């Protein structure tokens, strides 16, 4: 009887809504990527497409017009990645009562899923950047402005306009910018469940995230256009089951996703190694 009561106390729709709101407000991927494929994801292994038309040719006008047929520029994206969470709870009523509170199990599950997905994407797409690479082995408040300026030049040289640029940095690089006088704000998101810090500088929407790839002291930050990376996902929705011979409930969820660099010439790398300040 107690197990059945626990099962009835768990309301998947409310849990799903909390997880999705948290993901929507905190998934930096959805702020910087092209996320509008031509069809919805139906399952793992599915292929979705990002539609577009090739650029029109501009030539001298000599008195006659020849109308070219623009090539349908479809980019295929394979949904070949999956991340999950699975855990057991004993006090279902307490978990549901706190589902929308900061630090709740639902919110922590969403944060952890967000971190896993973003770390996967950012670790792999930065190597595709061909607009240019900014390397700073002694990044501090005196050099960071020059680093961002050079990244902006690389993108501008590839026709990325200043109203179409984003950049991802780590908290350590954010600290260098703050010491250089750049102020950051906190974006609470559409649902009030966000906490993404950002700034507007040199045309970039600069987002701060711990999911930027780091290795050997180097922070592999990135910048690009909002069309440079394609991303699509589908949250399958929470599933709850009664644990055998227990009052506990087994909770799990799965996210299907895929990503692809669509325009590598509109993606720039910043290989930054933050160091201690010497002039402060």
Secondary structure, DSSP 8 states (H G I E B T S, - for coil): -HHHHHHHH--HHHHHHHHHHHHHHH-THHHHSB---SS---STT-EEEE--B---------S--------B--EEEE--EEEEEEEEES-HHHHHHTTTSTT-HHHHHHHHHHHHHHHHHHHHHGGG--SEEEEEEEE-TTTHHHHHHHHHHHHHTTT--TTSEEEEE-HHHHHHHHHTT---EEE--TTS---EEEEEETTEEEEE-TTS-EETTEEEEEEEETTSEEEEEEE---EEEE-TTSS-EEEEEEEEEEEEES-GGGEEEEEEEE---S--
